[in-house]
Amino acid sequence: MKKILTTVVSIAIGYSCMAQMTTFVKKLDALKAESAKNIQGGFDTYKKVALGIWDYAEVEFKENKSSQLLQNTLTDNGFTVEAGVAGMPTAFVATYGSGQPVIGILAEFDALPGLSQDSSSSKTPIASKTAGHGCGHHLFGTGSVAAAIAIKTLLAGGEIKGTVKVFGSPAEEGGGGKVYMVREGLFNNVDVVLHWHPSDQNLVTNTSALAYRSAKFRFYGIAAHAAAAPDKGRSALDAVEGMDYFVNMMREHIPQESRIHYVITNGGKAPNVVPDFAEVFYYIRHPERAMVESLFGRVVKAAEGAALGTETTMAYEVIDGTHDLLINKTLALAMQANLEKVGGVNYAPDEVVFAKQLQTTFLGKVPALDSASIVKPLHTEKNQGSTNVGDVSYVVPTVGMEAATWVPGTPAHSWQAVACGGKDMCIRGMIVASKTLAYTAIDLFLNPALIKKAKDELLAAKGGYQYKALLGDRKPALNYRD
């Protein structure tokens, strides 16, 4: 009799657990549907915000109107905004709610210099502009804000409890905005951070990014008449060219995964004047932060040798530095399920015409247009880019995704990406990201075990490493694009 009662109780408990699980899943689905309705209902508003930032096209640390537009959108929806954080006038943190968990969402909004372009399928720079959103950050910022507002609505209705924060991070394109925010401790009490990025495909990020450090090397010589008194001069440009030669020779003797690239930003003003000043801007990248520091030291030695050989002097300024990206599989699996639930982007007939015309400007084989409607399975892909999201991932569990905002085959940092950024199809891609972020946040608000597992994974991935910014203790390089 005792055995029978035990069996009956076990079955009853099983049914009870199943019923609770069914109720929980139904609640999740209902809240996700509500957030999707909220985001979709704001389509026209978010389109206006995104295209406003696309039109502003403000470069790193100069994103005054872009940042303010996002801040205004958040304050209009009940968020408290702290602006000018971490020594950056265009950085902000917007907060709604109280208590745990605290879910952060990253928002970017800087454009790229030299990429002025209208929204047509042929290369057509806008005469009044010098920059363009070739990396889609006008979508990134707006899409993240849309997701945060959807979560705020659920918090305000008492359907979930906790806090949502939007981290408005400027200067992703080389200025290191998030690094300063991490260094300032702004992420210290955040449980999980979500982010996304415009792309030509739909996938959850499941691969690291390259750590990197950038610096400007400045050489000082002696000016003289290049024909009448060349012996009286010492060329700073010669020093730059010497440094570049040494570094290019060094490429044979560095790990093959490394990337070193540079531009001469100042080579003198006139051929008949020996340049007394010259400057070269370097990026050094590698999958591991320790190797970046080692390679950077060797580049500095090349600069010192060039100065010695040309009888000039040299000084360098570290501009930016970011960590590699720590992947959190726990969060990646959760976000993958939500992205598959949301789905991809389908093109209208006129968008198909635009897309095919744009694809004729690409080099090499182009993907099928319907790949924008497909969600890729979770798998590792090689990534040769860098992101200051990497620094965030070292202090808080972080997960991100890409959404198909660009025509399949579109390279980032191109005029074609800028052109796509002004189209409705890119706004629909942004909405895919917004919904996926909101869905994933809902999972986190209602499932503390998911957060704990993600935190445990981060601790294991870091080992005993204590975060230290690769750009050192320098202040934000607010004028480095001048």
N, C-alpha and C positions, 0 to 999 in steps of 0.2 A: 504493500500500500504506500509506503514511504517513497519507494522508487517511482511509482506512478505519479504521485504528487510532485516529485522533483521534476519529472519529465513535463508535466502539465505547466508547471511554473516556468521552466526553461522555454517552452513553446510560447507561453504568454509574453515573456520578456522579449523573445525574438520578434513576435508580432508587434509589440510595443515599440521596439527599436526601428522596425521597418516603417511603422506608421509615423514615428517622429522624423525619420529620414525623408519620407515622402512629403511630409508637411514642410520640412526645411527646404527641400528642392523647389517645391511650389512657391515658397516665399521668395527664394532667390530669383526664380523665373519672373515672378510678378514685379519685383523691384527692378530687375533689369529691363523689363518691358516698359516700366514707368520712366526709367532714365532714358531709354531710347526715344520714347515719345517726347520727352523734354528736349533732347538734343535735336531731333528732327524738326520739332516745332520752332526751334530757333534758327533754322537753316538760313533764312534771309538776313537775320541779324548778324550771324557769324560770317556769312559771305561778305557783308558790308565791312565788317571789322578786318577780315583777312585781306580783302582787296584794298582797303585803306592803307594797311601796312605795306602791301605789295607796291602801292603807288609811292609811299614815302621813301622806300628803299634806303634806309639809313644804315650806315656802316657801324662797325664795332665802337661801342662807348658813345656813339652819337645818336642813339636811337630814342631821342627825346619824345617825339610825337608818337612813335610806335609803342613805347613803354607806357606812355600816358593813356593811350587809347585802351590798352589792355587793363590798366589799373582802373580806369573809369568804368569799364564794362563789369569789373568785379565789384567795385563799390556800389554800383547801381543795383547789384544783386545781393547786397547785404554783407559782403566781405569787409573785413578790416584790413587796410593796406598800410604796410610800413615801407616807405620808399627810401631810396638812397642808401641801401644797406651795404655793408662790407666795403665802404669807401668808393662805391660806384653809383653815380647819380641816377643811372637808368635801371639799376637793379631794384627788385622789390620782393617782399613776401606778403602774400594775401592769405588771410586766415578766416575760417568759419567753423564754429562749433567749439567744443571743449572736451577735455579728457582723452583717454585712449580708446582705440588706437589712433595714431596720427599718421595719416596717409598723405604723402607729398606727391605733387605732380610738377614736372619741370616744364618751363615755357621759354622758348627762345624767340628772337625777333630781329636779329641783325641780318643785313644784306651783305653782298660781296662787291668790292670795288671793281670797276671795269666791265660790268655785265649789264649795262643798260640795254633794254629790249622791250618791245611791245608784245602783245599777245598773239601775234600772227605767226604763220608757219614758215616764214622766211626771215633771215637775219635783218632786223630793222631796229637799230638803236633809237631810243628816244632822245632827241637833241638836248633837252633840258636836264637830262639825268646822266650821272656817271656810274651809278651802281644799280644792282638788280638782285632779286631774290633767287639766285641760282642754286640755293640749297633748301629753298622752301620754308624758311623760318617764319614767314608771315603766316603759314599754315600751322606750323608747330605751335607757336604761341597761342593762336586762336583756338585750335583744336583742344589744347590742354585746358584752356579757360572754359570752353564749352562743357568738357567732362566734369570739371570742378563744380560748375554751376548746377549740373544735374545731380551731383552728390549732395551739394548744399540743400537742394530741394528736399531730398530724402531726410537729411538731418533735421531740417526745419519742421518736417512733418512728423518727427519722432519715429520714423520707420527704421532708422539705424542710429547708432550713437558713436560719438568720437569727434575727431577733428580732421578737416581737409585743409591742406596748404598748397598754394601755388607759388612756386619759386620762379620769379621772373628773372632769368639769367641772361645778361647781355654778353656780347663779344665772344660768341662761341668760335667764330672764325679767326682764331689766333690770339685773342685777347685774354682767354682763360677765365671768363666771368665766374663759372661755377667753382673754380679752384679757390678763389678768394672767399666765396660763400662757405665752402667747406672749411677753409682755414679759420674763418671767423666763428665756426661752431654752429652755424645756422641749421645744420641737419642733425645735431646731436640728440635731439629728443624725438626724432621722426622714426617711425617703425618700418615703413617701406616707402620706396620712391618709385613712381611710374613715369615712363616717358615714351616718346615715339619720334619717328622721323619720316619726312616725305621720301618717296622712293618711286620706282617703276614696278614694284611688286609688293605683295602682301605677305609678311612673314614676321615671326617673333625672333628677336635677336638672340642667337644662341652661339655666338662666337665673340672672342675678345676683340679689342682694338689695339692699335699700336700706341705704346707710350711715346712721348716725344718731348723735346725741349727746343725752343727757338731762341735766337739771340741776334742782335745787331753788332757787328764788328766794325769799329771805327778806327781809321788810320789817319795820322797827322804827320804831314811832311813840311816841306819848304817850297813856297811858290817862287818861280823864276821864269824868265823868257825862255820858251822852249827851243828857240833857234839861237838867240844872241848870247844867252848865258845858261845853257843846260847844266853845266857843272855846278852852278850855284843852287840848283834845286834838288829836292828829294821828293820823288813822286809817291803820294799816297795811293794813287791808282795802281802803280807798280806793286805796291804791297798787297792790295786786294787781289790782283791777278796772281801774284805769287802764292797767296793763301789758297786761292781757288785751285791752282795747279797742284799744290801739295795735297789738298783734300781729294782731288780727283785721282791722284796716284794712290792715295790711301784706300780707295774703294776696293782694290784687289785684295786687301788684307783685313777685311771686316766680315762679320757674319753675313751670309747672303740674304737673310731676312731684313737686313737694315735698309733704311732709306735716308739719303742725305740730299737735300736740294737747296738751291740758293738763288737769289737775284741781287744784282748790283744796284743798289738804290741811289747811289750818288757816285759818279765817276769823274767828277770835274765839270767845269763849265765851258772851257774853250780849249781846242787842241794846241794852241800856241802858248798856253800857260801851264806850267808844270803844276798839277793839282796838289794843293796843300791839305786837302781833305778828301777822303773817299770812304764809302760805307758799303758793306755787303750784309745781307739778311739771310741767315741760315736756319733750316729745320733739320733736326736729327731725330730719326724714328727707329724703333725696334719693338718687338713684342714684349720685351721685358724691361722694366724701368731701370734695373741695375745696369744693363748693357747700354741704355741711353746715356746714363751718367758717365760710363766709361768712354763711350764714343765721343761725347761732348768734350771730355778732357783732352782727347787726341786732336779734336778740331781746334781747341784753344792753343795747343802746342804748335799746330800748323800756322796759326795767326801770329804767334810769338816769333816763330822762325821767319815768317815773311817780313815782319817788322825789323828784325835783326838784320836780315839780308839787304834791306832797302834803306837802312838807316832812318827809319821812321819810328813813330811810337804808336802803340795800339791800346785801345780800351774796348771792352765789350759790355753790353747790357743784355741780361736775360730778359726776354719779352714774355715768354709763356712756357709752360711745362705741364704735361698731364700724365696721369697714370694709365696703364693698360686697363681694360674693362673686365671686371670680375663677373662672370656669368653665374646666375642663380637659377639652377635647373628647377627647383621647387616652384619658383614664381613663373619661370618660362612655361612650364606645363600648364599652369593655371591660366596664363594669358593666351596660350595656344588654343585652349578649349573655347575661350571667349571670342577670339578672332574668328575661329571656324563658325561660331554661332552667328556672328555678324555678317561674314561673307565679304566679297570683294566689290569691284566697281564695274558696272556695265555702261557701254558708250551708246549715246544717241546717234542717229544717222549722220548728223552734221559733225559730230565729234569724231566719227570714224573717218570722215573726209579729212578733217584737220590732222588727225593722228597719222594717216597714211602719207599725207604731204610732208609732215614733220619727219617721218621716218626716212624719207628720201635724202635727208641731210645728214644721216648718221653714217659712220664708217662701219664696215663689217656687216655680219649677219644680224638681222633684227628679229626680236621675239614676236610671236603672234600677238595680235591686239587683244584677243580674249584672255591672255594671261593676266590682265588686270583684274579679271573677275575671279581668279583662282587664289585660294589661300595655300601657301606652300606648307608642306609638313615640317615639323620641327626637326631640323638637322643642322649640322655645323657647316658653315660656308666660310671660305677664306676672306678675311677683311684686312685691307691695307690702309684703312683710314685711321684717324685719331679723333678722340672726342673727350672733352673735359667731363663728360658723364662718368668717365673712368674714376675720377677722384671721388665722386659721390658714391660709387659702388664699393669703395674701400671703407666707408664709414656707416653705410646703411644698406640693407638688402635692396637691390635695384633690378628692375626688369624693363625692357623696352621692345618696341616693335616698329615695323615699317608698314606704310600703307601706300597703295598705288595711286599717287596723285599725279604722276607724270606718265606720258605715253611710254609703253614698254620699249626699252632700249635707250631711253634718255639718260645721258651721263649727267651726274651731279656737277655743279659748278660750270654750267654751260648756258649759252643763250637760249637753248631749247628748253632747259628746265625753267628759266624765267618766263618764257612764252607760255608754257603749260600752266604756270602759277596764276595766270590771269583768267583761267577758264573754269567753267562750272564743274567740269569733271574732276578738277583738282579739289574743289570744295567738297564734292561727294566722297573723294578719297579721305579728306580730312575728317568727315563725319564718321567714316569707318573707324578711324583711329579714336575719335572721341568716344564712341560707343564702347569700343574694346577697353579703353582705359576705365570708363565708368563701370562696366561689368566686372572688371578685375578688382577694382576698388571695393565694390559691393561684396565680393567673395571675401576680401580681407576684413572688412568691417564685421562680417557675421561669422568668421571662422578664425578664432585666435590661434588654433593649432597650426594653421597655415603660416601665420606670421612667425610663430616660434620655430617652426621647421626651417623657414627661410633664414632666420637669424642664426640658427645653429650651423647652417650651411656656409654662411658668410664667415663665421668664426673659424671654421675648418679651412676655408679657402685662404684666409689671411695668415694662418699659422700664428707665429708670434710677432708678425710685422706690425709696427706702430706707424700710422700714417704720417708722412711728412711731405709737404708740397714740394714738387720738383722745381718750382720757380722761386723757392727760397722765401725770404721775408720781404721781398720787394713790394711796393705799393702797385695798385692797378696802373697799367700803362695807358692812361686815358687818352693820350695824344699820339699813340704810336702809328695811327693811320694818317696823321698830318703830313 
